[in-house]
Amino acid sequence: MTICPSQKARQHRKDRPSNGLHAMLETLNPQPADKILTLIQQFKDDPRSDKIDLGVGVYKDATGLTPVMRAVKAAEKRLWETETTKTYTGLAGEPAYNAAMVELILGPGMGGRAASVATPGGTGAIRQALELIRMAAPGAKVWLSDPTWPNHPSIIRYLGMSMASYRYFDAVTGGVDFAGLMADLAGVRAGDAVLLHGCCHNPTGANLDAVQWAAVADLLAAKGAIPFVDLAYQGFGDGLESDAAPTRMLAARFPEMLIAASCSKNFGIYRERTGVLIALGDETRRGVTQGNLAFLNRQNFSFPPDHGARLVTMIWEDAGLRADWMAELEEVRLNMLHLRQALADALRRATNSDRFDFVARHRGMFSRLGLSEAQVERLRKDHGIYMVSDSRINIAGLNAATVPVLATAVAGVI
Ligand code: LMR
């Protein structure tokens, strides 16, 4: 009989001789490993020199480097020269950063309806958004796409909130199971929050088109649901404006909406933990909502990280830096598109089929290849190719040399 780690921990506690002192830490059970983060360590520990990392969603250039973007470097230099204090910012972060993010995401003229706070990365924004939902509507259910980023259900469970899932991915076509999605979302109740990936769906890479987005908006509006958009990859799909279009459409239609956004990927400042939570509502309620967002920051970490937010603000407010950032982001996006097409072509040749053509139609960093866990495991063991167990690959982990290697290996395991 195998004993699971939590049973072992309980057994250990029972066997422990009592010394009369109260033990707290000994009551803890081991936590399940995060499947994306586990891959990072497994990859590091693999001694093979030709191993390929397609795991965590981090952009890499053709040499395998995650570069600091030019505009970020320039802003950092300027900041170093001009910054005179490191004293606290506001609880909500710098107003200029929040304004910049509202404009980047929603376009000009939305400030009046937008309460916003800087957060530690996109995850911080998701967490604060969920806590806001729990505070405002304790019974509300949060609807998640199936599949979704594993941290979504994990945080919801941790917060003790209720959730439901809606079908999203059609494994046969590699596209969106739109009929399934609409059928499941028909079960949404008034006041529920529906989490939607604004662009570049993680983990599948399959995205709704404009007509489908409009149909989802119609359905949610009819149900009285609140859209909750996770926007972590703006600029990685079809461009900064196009990627924001569904979010802007929802913002124009819904009286209330939540947006959790990240600058980790599009500014390449992963470790700076730079995110924002925007709560759109009636202008007359903006002050109260803003106060609640600031309250949540205070409860969880007081002041949000400032360095990344300040860089983003400097880049956004300086025409030269902004143009250079946009140009480099576009290079990044086109590089990923190019890799997508190259991989789809290579898979076509290697498998002699069109089974993987969807890779070229997907957008963003990720594509779900539709392999079994056993096939993913064989790719790791036999070929040193690392991807998430659900066969999500990070397209940016590839380069011209490794595209054919992956295609041949995939053809070998299917
Ligand atoms: C990913 O999905 O790989 C990224 O968003 C990184 C993360 O935190 O999981």
Residues whose N, C-alpha, C, O or C-beta is under 5 A from the ligand:
A	BS01	LMR	I36 G55 V56 G57
